[in-house]
Amino acid sequence: MLSADWSQMLLPPPVLIPLLWPRLQYPYQDASGALFTHRAQTNQRGAAVASFCAQQRNLPPDAAMDEMEEELKCPVCGSFYREPIILPCSHNICLACARNILVQTPEAESPQSSRASGSAVSDYDYLDLDKMSLYSESDSGYGSYGGFVSAPTTPCQKSPNGVRVFPPTVPQAAPQHHLLPHPASLPPIPRNSCITCPQCHRSLILDDRGLRGFPKNRVLEGVVGRYQQSKAAALKCQLCEKSPKEATVMCEQCDVFYCDPCRLRCHPPRGPLAKHRLVPPAQGRISRRASPRKISTCTEHELENLSMYCVQCKTPVCYQCLEEGKHGTHEVKALGAMWKLHKGQLSQALNGLSDRATEAKEFLVQLRNMVQHIQENGVEFEACLVAQCDALIDALNRRKAQLLAQVTKEHEHKLKVVRDQISHCTVKLRQATGLMEYCLEVIKENDPSGFLQISDALIRRVHMTEGQWGKGTLTPRMTSDFDLTLDSGPLLQTIHQLDFVQMKVPAAPMLQLEECCTQNNSATLSWKQPPLSTIVVEGYILELDDGNGGPFREVYVGPETICTVDGLHFNSTYKSRVKAFNASGVGQYSKTLIMQTSEVAWFTFDPASAHPDIVFSNDNLTISCNSYDDRVVMGSSAFSRGVHYWEMTIDRYDNHPDPAFGIARGDVLKDVMLGKDDKAWAMYVDNNRSWFMHNNSHTNRTDGGITKGSTIGVLLDFTRGLLIFLINDEQQGPVAFEGLEGTYYPAISLNRNVQLTLHTGLPIPDFYTPGEADPTSSVC
């Protein structure tokens, strides 16, 4: 189950916002129309943003402030910052902690030069030791740090915010800031000292100024102080005389906390006081935290105030730095102007972060809903699994009972056969035994005549009885073994292979809008499965409508996730959608994507469908011919809807040939003049006159021919079913052909005496107005 602390994922600490919110961004205006001062506006905006942050996290403003406590703690000592300084890497550290982690290097030798010289690892070669401690195989969080020459190496520590830090150079307890001596009483910093940032591990050598060369972070120090005060202060009424009661509101204009009795007595909601704004005490506390601006002094020239900002070094400087220091040749700007500029930039950055925080909140809600759905689906799935396994067990028990019944039947059958054989053999044995006893008694008789009277009969009976015990009589009719073997191997193998299989239909695909586009009369669509979907997809079905609001039809079925559909209508709006399928069935449709094809046609001559004698150049826009006979070439795009216009310019015209221009079906003859068969509608023209021709029928002879440089235009209007020809922007004759329906390609026939160039993507001529009209009338 996913759990997360929403309070750690929102905006920066709200207590910082009153200090950083840009000036005059959202000025507050009361009912009288008067604007408050800049400080009051800043406090109000900061309080509003802090309250917004608290509302985002469902926390009161004070509780929201607690979330930034780790931002106010030193990464070395783990306590609140005291006299924080800003390192060149923009991280902060206590001044006392900075002294504790200083490292002394030999005279005129830096850590970088020590490594470059290839000397052996020593106590001061702390950078290599730092690498070993930070990038060990186990990364256990322990490592060694080389301090002063006399300082032994000790394990690393971790600060409260999880950053690896280095301990003081001598083993000691965490520093107690209230017991630290004044910086002036501390021993001097050794020369050639280095300091390493405990957060980013960047190292640098201190100059003669030592730690005084680092600027103090007064903003952070002020925030820490106000934060500590806010934790200790109680929101009590400021007007109660004896025992102050708990405040319930604060007046932003009066800057006073009131309890309910004092508010009703001293701040009634009438008269001028009715325009005052009352806020909750916690929000009022936030609005009072902005401290008055302090005058900052230069770290290099302590008697000079910071008045300018060096753009190159990105640091405030004083006037003397510009006159004498290293900033003299740098670009500088007014400190106040840069202050306002950076506040505005921070405001914009906070707005973007606020948007991300809102998205993160919605995402967390989605994740929490997913947790609930996962739990519900898990319980349901477990119940289904138990039911399926119980069904298998029941089926196995039923089969077990059937097999046991079969064994019992076989068992009873064997017993019956053996018992019958025992009974039959017992009767015969009793008869044979009786006969034998009788014969023995007869043999004992001494009367010869009497014996001979019955001896023959007795001999026959003995032989007959012996014959009844012939072959097979004394062989068991049934074996004691059961000739039944239960073949459980395949079933056991099936049980071992019993596993979950994908039995769900795929989820709806997602159209990748950044990759979907239209070009001319072609459309390219791209899609993918949802990111978290694990369902196997065997293929996709892409559907488009007819571009005129008609029903959808399948245009592609297969495993690819990108498809280009050609041959669509120009200036048409198509709807497209896609769905996925697998062995379990077909999934849901994706969202419908609406695409618009090009308003005008851009095309070239098509070498694939042209006669082999046609010669192409100029990216297939210019053609000529190698033959004295007429050869046909068609355009690369087909038309079946809309109004289209294109032109051809005569580049070469020798010996007065008669090229033909018009439209044709895809299966037009390519080795005769255009219009000779019933697959083309054309106008052929020489230097004096022109004719219209279709199916070898010549009509409407019109004066006016072509020469080099002439322009022939073709106007095809499917709304009226008309085909019109123009020469040099003038209509040539009446409407050439009417009642045109279907799909047509631009087409031309020419011989070696003509060379021309195609021009497409042209607007409709001004004299022609598309629309519904009588197709029998001519257009002039």
C-alpha atoms as one frame of an Amber mdcrd trajectory, in Angstrom:
protein
   0.000   0.000   0.000   1.353   3.383  -0.981   1.569   5.996   1.726   3.006
   9.452   1.361   3.183  12.603   3.389   1.449  15.179   1.243   2.915  17.948
   3.340   6.381  17.125   2.037   5.399  17.374  -1.627   3.909  20.857  -1.953
   5.198  24.396  -2.149   8.306  25.759  -0.404   8.065  26.665   3.305   5.299
  29.230   3.617   7.244  31.310   6.127   9.679  32.229   3.350   6.991  33.504
   1.044   6.302  36.865   2.771   9.962  37.733   2.235  10.148  36.705  -1.388
   6.747  37.507  -2.890   7.141  40.131  -5.635   6.192  43.679  -5.065   2.958
  45.045  -6.529   1.939  41.739  -8.059  -1.563  41.520  -6.575  -2.097  44.794
  -4.643  -4.855  44.594  -2.082  -7.550  47.210  -2.382 -10.059  47.931   0.331
 -13.633  49.038  -0.081 -12.650  52.686  -0.274 -10.319  52.058  -3.178  -7.136
  52.930  -1.277  -4.067  50.811  -1.735  -2.091  49.766   1.331   1.663  50.195
   1.576   4.098  47.800  -0.074   4.872  46.035   3.175   1.228  45.446   4.011
   0.593  44.126   0.500   3.551  41.787   0.675   2.475  40.467   4.040  -1.070
  39.899   2.848   0.068  38.050  -0.251   2.509  35.978   1.719  -0.136  35.108
   4.275  -2.539  34.174   1.501   0.012  31.895  -0.133   0.956  30.376   3.214
  -2.707  29.746   3.936  -3.079  28.247   0.451  -0.177  25.901   1.132  -1.742
  24.883   4.420  -5.097  24.282   2.752  -3.422  22.188   0.081  -2.049  19.962
   2.799  -5.189  20.097   4.947  -3.116  21.625   7.746  -3.468  24.822   9.769
  -0.899  27.499   8.830   1.223  26.867  11.943   1.270  23.161  11.270   2.290
  23.875   7.693   5.218  25.946   8.988   6.523  22.969  10.929   7.152  21.181
   7.653  10.028  23.527   6.806  11.992  22.942  10.013  14.551  20.735   8.273
  15.230  23.556   5.813  16.370  25.700   8.746  18.906  23.239  10.178  22.628
  23.113   9.492  23.744  19.958   7.615  26.771  19.626   9.919  25.480  20.096
  13.460  21.826  19.336  12.832  20.702  22.383  14.824  19.109  25.602  13.674
  21.450  27.824  11.688  23.455  30.327  13.723  25.270  33.026  11.794  24.833
  31.140   8.492  27.205  31.909   5.640  26.630  31.275   1.935  29.184  29.071
   0.207  29.968  29.656  -3.493  27.829  26.607  -4.317  24.778  28.448  -2.807
  24.528  26.056   0.161  24.501  27.353   3.737  26.450  26.395   6.831  26.903
  27.777  10.349  29.959  29.953  10.788  31.166  27.841  13.730  30.578  24.603
  11.803  32.539  26.038   8.880  35.536  26.560  11.183  35.227  22.982  12.432
  35.412  21.386   8.973  38.292  23.481   7.628  41.226  21.488   6.247  44.782
  22.797   6.134  46.928  22.034   3.076  50.709  22.425   2.680  52.154  25.776
   1.698  51.562  26.754  -1.947  49.861  23.442  -2.694  46.187  22.866  -3.335
  44.379  19.546  -3.231  44.122  19.631  -6.994  47.865  20.095  -7.505  48.590
  17.385  -4.942  46.611  14.904  -6.952  48.118  16.097 -10.206  51.646  15.564
  -8.922  50.892  11.925  -8.192  52.013  12.090  -4.556  50.983   9.386  -2.134
  47.697   9.694  -0.276  48.223  11.754   2.874  46.104  13.150   5.639  45.472
  16.337   3.720  44.527  14.616   0.472  40.958  14.739   1.629  39.362  14.913
  -1.807  40.418  11.374  -2.733  39.386  10.150   0.700  36.100  11.891   0.154
  35.618  10.043  -3.126  36.325   6.711  -1.447  33.881   7.389   1.330  31.145
   8.544  -0.994  31.447   5.972  -3.738  32.323   2.757  -1.903  30.848  -0.529
  -3.051  28.363  -0.835  -0.215  27.732   2.874   0.278  27.112   2.190   3.931
  27.190   5.831   4.933  30.545   5.562   6.669  33.836   6.849   5.379  36.907
   8.803   6.399  37.639  12.469   6.179  41.098  13.965   6.446  41.117  16.931
   8.794  44.114  18.814  10.060  47.375  16.958  10.086  46.959  16.085  13.721
  43.335  15.068  13.465  42.494  11.383  13.166  39.944  10.159  10.666  36.476
   9.477  12.013  33.261   8.016  10.619  30.902  10.179   8.590  27.655  11.352
  10.057  24.290  12.073   8.533  22.501  15.349   9.032  18.771  15.445   9.794
  17.962  16.133   6.148  19.800  12.990   5.036  22.910  14.697   3.603  26.299
  13.116   4.334  28.386  15.464   6.423  31.822  15.406   7.979  32.386  15.638
  11.732  34.533  18.259  13.443  38.255  17.756  13.196  38.496  16.643  16.833
  35.969  14.317  18.449  33.515  16.412  20.375  29.827  16.709  21.079  27.525
  18.661  18.833  28.178  22.370  19.342  25.862  24.200  21.661  25.284  27.527
  19.980  24.469  29.358  23.179  27.870  28.394  24.579  29.907  29.354  21.497
  32.417  32.158  22.016  32.283  35.312  19.985  33.923  34.938  16.553  36.515
  37.516  17.494  37.716  35.304  20.353  38.187  32.235  18.137  41.742  31.295
  17.083  42.890  32.565  13.699  42.261  30.400  10.639  45.460  28.726   9.357
  46.760  29.756   5.992  46.031  27.643   2.913  42.836  26.302   4.482  40.241
  24.488   2.405  36.555  23.960   3.051  34.311  21.312   1.503  30.553  21.814
   1.212  28.892  19.036   3.234  26.038  18.820   0.751  27.538  18.946  -2.751
  31.171  18.186  -1.684  32.651  21.000  -3.732  35.954  22.221  -2.290  37.708
  25.576  -2.422  40.737  27.267  -0.837  40.107  30.262   1.408  41.832  33.548
   0.694  43.405  35.900   3.231  40.003  36.967   4.520  39.189  33.415   5.561
  35.565  32.761   6.375  34.888  36.503   6.390  35.032  36.329   2.617  31.725
  34.435   2.543  28.556  36.561   2.730  26.211  36.083   5.639  22.722  34.809
   4.855  20.751  37.411   6.775  17.472  36.310   5.218  17.912  32.760   6.470
  19.031  34.020   9.883  15.930  36.185  10.129  13.677  33.314   9.078  15.227
  31.074  11.756  14.701  33.742  14.393  11.087  34.329  13.465  10.454  30.625
  13.302  11.859  30.071  16.787   9.839  33.007  18.108   6.672  31.699  16.502
   7.150  28.323  18.154   7.452  29.943  21.597   4.870  32.722  21.231   1.250
  32.192  22.174  -1.599  33.847  20.332  -3.222  35.813  23.120  -5.508  38.785
  23.053  -3.559  42.042  23.291  -6.352  44.048  24.921  -7.298  41.842  27.851
  -6.304  43.649  31.094  -5.538  40.824  33.558  -5.351  37.285  32.184  -5.233
  37.474  28.366  -7.606  35.130  26.641  -6.855  33.206  23.503  -7.093  35.378
  20.414  -9.722  34.496  17.836  -9.058  37.090  15.108  -6.471  39.622  14.028
  -7.118  42.928  12.278  -4.615  43.450   9.498  -5.103  47.221   9.505  -4.893
  47.665  13.281  -2.243  44.922  13.610  -3.881  43.751  16.868  -5.021  40.328
  18.113  -8.511  40.243  19.662 -10.506  37.768  21.655 -14.242  37.746  21.019
 -15.243  40.043  23.932 -12.510  42.568  23.135 -13.358  42.513  19.451 -16.996
  43.296  20.130 -16.031  46.015  22.635 -13.058  47.653  20.890 -13.471  46.749
  17.226 -17.202  46.791  16.360 -18.055  45.930  12.729 -19.485  49.344  11.906
 -18.318  52.729  10.772 -14.760  52.970   9.462 -13.862  49.719  11.237 -16.278
  47.799   9.005 -13.750  48.086   6.162 -10.991  46.417   8.144 -10.013  42.883
   7.250 -10.138  40.306  10.044  -8.162  37.110   9.605  -7.548  34.014  11.773
  -4.781  34.470  14.355  -2.428  31.975  12.748  -2.704  33.728   9.400  -2.213
  37.052  11.143   0.935  35.769  12.793   2.354  34.912   9.393   1.584  38.395
   8.077   3.538  39.997  10.945   6.712  38.036  10.437   8.280  40.197   7.749
  11.037  42.183   9.423  12.036  45.682   8.342  14.751  45.819   5.773  18.248
  46.086   7.191  21.128  47.995   5.688  23.679  45.486   4.448  27.400  46.176
   4.393  30.027  44.863   1.999  32.131  41.897   3.125  35.265  43.424   1.581
  34.613  47.034   2.607  32.848  46.839   5.943  32.127  50.569   6.100  30.385
  50.620   2.711  26.724  49.745   2.149  25.711  47.375  -0.638  24.115  49.518
  -3.307  24.694  47.745  -6.650  24.415  44.226  -8.068  27.132  42.623 -10.214
  25.386  40.703 -12.977  28.445  38.651 -13.897  29.329  37.580 -10.335  25.666
  37.484  -9.243  26.372  39.204  -5.936  25.613  42.587  -4.309  28.576  45.001
  -4.320  29.321  48.430  -2.913  30.512  51.619  -4.583  34.116  51.020  -3.557
  34.037  47.523  -5.175  33.250  49.220  -8.460  36.013  51.807  -8.048  38.804
  49.608  -6.734  37.756  45.974  -6.712  37.443  43.247  -9.299  33.899  44.304
 -10.268  35.047  47.536 -11.923  34.744  46.128 -15.453  31.649  44.019 -14.812
  28.075  44.861 -15.706  26.259  46.221 -12.657  22.677  47.225 -12.017  20.810
  48.992  -9.252  20.299  46.816  -6.192  16.619  47.747  -5.825  15.844  47.026
  -9.463  17.500  43.610  -9.300  15.722  42.957  -6.005  12.353  43.539  -7.641
  13.384  41.561 -10.741  14.456  38.504  -8.770  11.335  38.687  -6.627   9.280
  38.598  -9.782  11.254  35.640 -11.091  10.787  33.795  -7.808   7.088  34.590
  -7.922   6.808  33.075 -11.391   8.767  30.027 -10.263   6.433  29.641  -7.271
   3.417  29.836  -9.558   4.809  26.996 -11.664   5.618  24.988  -8.552   2.104
  25.638  -7.274   0.693  24.177 -10.477   2.912  21.125 -10.092   1.803  20.815
  -6.475  -1.836  20.903  -7.509  -1.153  18.198 -10.077   0.697  16.185  -7.444
  -2.260  16.499  -5.085  -4.636  15.244  -7.750  -2.176  12.466  -8.541  -2.040
  11.447  -4.887  -5.825  11.329  -4.794  -5.688   9.104  -7.855  -3.104   6.868
  -6.184  -5.166   6.625  -3.003  -8.191   5.676  -5.081  -6.025   3.089  -6.785
  -5.084   1.676  -3.377  -8.763   1.243  -2.563  -9.479  -0.286  -5.966  -6.495
  -2.617  -5.620  -7.714  -3.789  -2.234 -11.248  -4.347  -3.510 -10.043  -6.088
  -6.661  -7.615  -8.180  -4.613 -10.374  -9.449  -2.334 -12.593 -10.160  -5.325
  -9.797 -11.923  -7.189  -8.869 -14.037  -4.162 -12.488 -15.105  -3.788 -12.629
 -15.990  -7.471  -9.392 -17.974  -7.202 -10.618 -19.877  -4.158 -13.889 -20.647
  -5.951 -12.033 -21.928  -9.023  -9.709 -24.114  -6.949 -12.686 -25.443  -4.937
 -14.429 -26.276  -8.207 -11.344 -28.207  -9.331 -11.242 -30.054  -6.013 -14.962
 -30.904  -6.271 -14.463 -32.184  -9.818 -11.520 -34.297  -8.629 -13.563 -35.711
  -5.743 -16.388 -36.603  -8.107 -13.962 -38.341 -10.435 -12.420 -40.084  -7.449
 -15.808 -41.478  -6.483 -16.369 -42.688 -10.064 -12.994 -44.410 -10.176 -13.577
 -46.025  -6.758 -16.927 -47.350  -7.979 -15.185 -48.820 -11.011 -12.592 -50.516
  -8.768 -15.324 -51.879  -6.504 -17.160 -53.316  -9.487 -14.007 -55.025 -10.736
 -13.324 -56.331  -7.243 -16.800 -57.867  -6.906 -16.590 -59.403 -10.389 -13.323
 -61.168  -9.567 -14.683 -62.490  -6.290 -17.818 -63.819  -7.976 -15.860 -65.680
 -10.691 -13.484 -67.239  -8.188 -16.257 -68.194  -5.796 -18.275 -69.801  -8.592
 -15.219 -71.774  -9.639 -14.666 -72.855  -6.030 -18.258 -74.049  -5.725 -18.150
 -75.961  -9.013 -14.799 -77.575  -8.226 -15.994 -78.531  -4.729 -19.027 -80.406
  -6.109 -16.952 -82.310  -8.629 -14.328 -83.131  -6.037 -16.998 -84.460  -3.680
 -18.420 -86.667  -6.449 -14.985 -87.993  -7.422 -14.102 -88.681  -3.805 -17.366
 -90.606  -3.263 -16.781 -92.683  -6.379 -13.265 -93.468  -5.259 -14.432 -94.639
  -1.813 -17.118 -96.746  -3.389 -14.695 -98.381  -5.825 -12.300 -99.171  -2.977
 -15.054-100.906  -1.079 -16.030-102.900  -4.184 -12.467-104.036  -4.604 -12.519
-105.446  -1.075 -15.395-107.850  -2.012 -14.386-111.573  -2.473 -17.283-112.476
  -4.763 -15.825-112.744  -8.268 -19.142-113.071 -10.057 -20.662-110.168  -8.244
 -17.568-108.019  -8.852 -17.596-108.741 -12.555 -21.243-107.788 -12.807 -20.455
-104.116 -11.826 -16.781-103.765 -12.693 -17.295-102.644 -16.277 -19.741 -99.983
 -15.255 -17.425 -98.746 -12.488 -14.462 -98.581 -14.855 -16.460 -96.487 -17.314
 -17.598 -94.161 -14.516 -14.037 -93.727 -13.251 -12.814 -92.882 -16.758 -15.738
 -90.502 -17.283 -15.109 -88.778 -13.978 -11.400 -88.480 -14.725 -12.240 -87.006
 -18.110 -14.256 -84.245 -16.409 -10.968 -83.026 -14.835  -9.503 -82.303 -18.248
  -7.115 -79.520 -19.268  -8.073 -76.120 -17.898 -10.379 -77.472 -15.264  -7.798
 -76.938 -12.556  -6.717 -73.483 -13.884  -8.098 -70.347 -12.174 -10.545 -68.441
 -14.299  -9.509 -65.030 -12.816  -6.238 -63.519 -11.684  -5.855 -61.866  -8.335
  -4.244 -58.742  -9.855  -6.256 -55.729 -10.894  -5.500 -54.772 -14.467  -6.309
 -51.081 -13.803  -3.679 -48.329 -13.829  -4.593 -44.732 -13.025  -2.771 -42.394
 -15.425  -2.376 -39.303 -13.206   0.806 -38.030 -14.845  -0.810 -35.632 -17.319
  -3.147 -34.340 -14.639  -0.290 -33.747 -12.208   1.632 -31.965 -14.934  -1.408
 -29.837 -15.687  -1.766 -28.996 -12.012   1.894 -28.008 -11.838   1.429 -25.866
 -14.924  -1.699 -24.282 -13.527  -1.072 -20.539 -13.658  -2.707 -17.253 -14.451
  -3.263 -16.506 -18.113  -4.281 -13.315 -19.781  -8.003 -13.557 -20.261  -8.873
  -9.858 -20.408  -9.432  -7.775 -23.475  -6.895  -4.973 -24.016  -7.440  -1.493
 -22.668  -8.285   1.364 -24.989  -5.135   2.601 -26.810  -3.895   6.148 -26.366
  -3.491   8.286 -29.480  -0.109  10.064 -29.495  -1.222  13.474 -30.640   2.313
  14.794 -31.072   2.926  12.193 -33.787  -0.463  12.380 -35.528  -0.606  14.708
 -38.537  -2.079  15.249 -41.968  -0.193  16.057 -45.142  -1.991  16.886 -48.358
  -4.653  14.162 -48.569  -2.825  11.689 -46.310  -3.200  11.187 -42.562  -0.657
   9.605 -40.204  -1.870   8.252 -36.882   0.179   6.873 -33.996  -0.995   5.208
 -30.812   0.248   3.172 -27.858  -1.055   1.132 -24.974  -1.640   2.829 -21.603
   1.620   3.013 -19.615   0.512   0.691 -16.794  -1.294  -1.844 -18.960   0.205
  -5.354 -18.866  -2.430  -7.033 -21.030  -1.074  -8.781 -24.109  -2.112  -7.141
 -27.382  -2.099  -9.098 -30.630  -3.086  -6.280 -32.947  -4.990  -3.072 -33.537
  -7.946  -1.975 -35.651  -7.862   1.562 -37.065 -11.130   3.072 -38.243 -11.924
   6.285 -40.152 -15.188   7.753 -41.278 -15.804   8.965 -44.830 -14.844  12.564
 -44.105 -18.447  13.653 -44.360 -19.903  12.482 -41.046 -20.620   8.965 -42.309
 -20.079   5.638 -40.545 -16.639   4.401 -39.518 -14.852   1.791 -41.600 -11.742
  -0.276 -40.981  -8.640   0.986 -42.793  -5.952  -1.036 -41.004  -5.740  -4.268
 -38.984  -2.357  -5.419 -37.707   0.268  -5.235 -34.968   1.837  -1.872 -35.927
   1.269   1.237 -33.802   1.623   3.793 -36.587  -0.273   3.952 -39.872  -0.463
   6.367 -42.792  -3.732   6.463 -44.730  -3.458   7.795 -48.284  -6.060   8.799
 -50.820  -8.301  10.836 -48.526 -10.436  13.692 -49.773  -8.987  17.175 -49.785
 -10.496  19.855 -47.566 -12.341  17.252 -45.510 -12.663  16.549 -41.794 -12.069
  12.933 -40.787 -12.749  11.220 -37.495 -10.449   8.388 -36.482 -10.292   5.917
 -33.627  -8.392   2.733 -32.796  -8.982  -0.327 -30.634  -6.836  -3.300 -29.636
  -7.623  -6.997 -29.670  -6.220 -10.296 -28.413  -7.425 -13.868 -28.056  -9.946
 -12.791 -25.417 -11.688 -10.280 -27.645 -11.693  -6.670 -28.772 -11.123  -3.800
 -26.334 -12.669  -0.375 -26.106 -12.143   2.379 -28.659  -9.660   5.145 -28.038
 -10.750   8.757 -27.949 -11.872  10.041 -31.323  -9.325  12.207 -33.156 -10.538
  14.772 -35.678  -8.173  15.578 -38.554  -8.440  18.122 -41.355  -6.889  17.403
 -44.736  -5.293  20.109 -46.851  -7.622  22.692 -48.356  -5.763  22.713 -51.673
  -3.957  19.916 -53.442  -0.169  19.780 -53.562   1.030  17.061 -55.910   3.643
  16.197 -58.529   3.803  14.011 -61.608   3.906  10.318 -60.756   6.852   8.415
 -62.278   5.429   5.068 -61.145   2.336   5.297 -63.356   3.859   7.239 -66.268
   4.874   5.877 -69.657   8.574   4.878 -69.772   9.301   7.548 -72.432   8.421
  10.380 -70.018  11.452  12.269 -68.633  11.160  13.839 -65.146  13.113  16.684
 -63.560  12.726  19.463 -61.014  11.498  17.072 -58.282   8.940  15.531 -60.686
   7.364  18.914 -61.430   8.827  19.283 -64.938   8.348  16.685 -67.681   9.316
  16.081 -71.295   9.290  13.080 -73.610  11.766  11.026 -75.607   9.229   9.911
 -78.227   7.607  11.622 -81.194   4.384   9.860 -80.220   2.113  11.153 -77.481
   2.730   9.641 -74.039   0.554  10.002 -70.943   1.641  10.932 -67.409  -0.657
  11.364 -64.398  -0.466  13.268 -61.114   0.440  11.692 -57.788  -2.899  12.561
 -56.128  -6.441  11.540 -56.985  -9.543  13.698 -56.531 -13.104  12.667 -55.795
 -14.532  15.594 -53.792 -14.232  19.365 -53.617 -12.986  21.996 -56.049  -9.417
  21.776 -57.399  -7.313  23.954 -59.664  -3.810  23.468 -61.070  -1.753  24.954
 -63.904   0.993  23.953 -66.348   3.530  26.345 -67.844   4.905  25.631 -71.353
   8.721  25.712 -71.052   9.452  24.512 -74.591   7.169  24.355 -77.656   8.677
  23.264 -80.974   7.110  22.386 -84.342   3.537  23.158 -83.273   2.609  19.931
 -81.441  -0.775  19.466 -79.767  -0.364  18.352 -76.119  -3.494  17.362 -74.214
  -4.473  18.354 -70.658  -7.237  16.997 -68.456  -8.159  14.216 -66.059  -8.176
  10.432 -66.307  -9.016   7.232 -64.530  -6.218   5.166 -63.068  -6.335   2.622
 -65.930  -6.113   5.111 -68.817  -4.060   4.141 -71.887  -0.523   5.590 -71.638
   0.686   5.235 -75.274  -1.971   7.338 -77.077  -3.117  10.937 -76.850  -5.108
  11.748 -73.740  -8.845  11.473 -74.548  -8.574   8.768 -77.163 -10.217   6.211
 -74.855 -13.187   6.416 -72.512 -10.922   6.738 -69.411  -9.866  10.361 -70.034
 -11.466  13.806 -70.424  -9.069  16.278 -72.057  -8.438  19.421 -74.078  -5.734
  19.187 -76.734  -4.395  22.423 -78.188  -1.903  23.570 -80.802  -0.616  27.034
 -81.641  -3.978  28.213 -83.125  -6.971  26.373 -81.676  -8.164  23.753 -79.160
 -10.654  20.879 -78.971 -12.268  18.897 -76.168 -11.934  15.141 -76.501 -13.350
  12.105 -74.720 -13.541   8.555 -76.077 -11.993   9.855 -79.338 -14.875  12.309
 -79.789 -13.755  15.866 -80.685 -16.043  18.758 -79.704 -16.081  22.535 -79.218
 -13.320  23.770 -81.470 -12.167  27.100 -80.048  -9.725  29.610 -81.448  -6.671
  30.464 -79.423  -3.553  28.340 -79.040  -0.382  28.113 -76.986   3.245  29.116
 -77.363   6.309  28.980 -75.172   5.468  30.612 -71.843   1.730  29.997 -72.099
  -0.155  28.791 -69.001  -2.888  26.134 -69.140  -5.246  25.896 -66.158  -7.542
  22.991 -65.224 -10.529  23.567 -62.916 -12.276  20.450 -61.559 -15.444  21.057
 -59.508 -17.055  17.958 -58.003 -19.831  19.956 -56.345 -21.223  20.672 -59.831
 -19.526  17.835 -61.714 -17.772  20.255 -64.102 -14.399  20.399 -65.855 -13.216
  23.777 -67.190  -9.994  24.716 -69.037  -8.154  28.036 -69.067  -5.349  29.450
 -71.238  -3.418  32.403 -69.865  -6.023  32.981 -67.116  -8.917  33.119 -69.611
 -11.556  30.408 -69.902 -11.039  28.417 -73.095 -14.452  27.672 -74.605 -17.550
  26.634 -72.654 -17.698  24.116 -69.841 -15.743  21.206 -71.245 -17.411  18.260
 -69.473 -20.328  17.813 -67.078 -21.699  15.115 -64.804 -18.301  13.993 -63.558
 -18.390  11.561 -60.624 -15.862   9.184 -59.144 -12.106   9.370 -58.710  -9.847
  11.131 -61.228  -6.143  11.891 -61.581  -4.680  14.979 -63.244  -3.265  13.813
 -66.599  -1.244  15.138 -69.559  -0.102  13.717 -72.896   2.857  15.190 -74.832
   5.686  14.298 -77.216   9.343  15.305 -77.458   8.498  18.762 -78.851   6.999
  19.921 -75.550   8.353  20.530 -72.077   6.164  21.882 -69.274   6.172  22.511
 -65.511   3.369  21.784 -63.061   2.087  24.309 -60.475  -0.188  23.093 -57.662
  -1.659  24.381 -54.419  -3.264  27.291 -56.277  -6.435  29.124 -55.248  -9.545
  28.943 -57.375  -9.641  31.683 -60.065 -11.515  34.825 -59.073 -14.092  34.578
 -61.841 -15.341  31.238 -60.553 -17.660  30.905 -57.545 -17.989  27.349 -56.223
 -21.383  26.211 -55.077 -24.575  24.564 -56.166 -25.619  25.712 -59.633 -27.177
  24.527 -62.820 -24.533  22.220 -64.296 -25.818  22.816 -67.810 -24.917  26.498
 -67.800 -21.540  27.791 -68.902 -19.258  29.701 -66.613 -17.744  32.827 -68.079
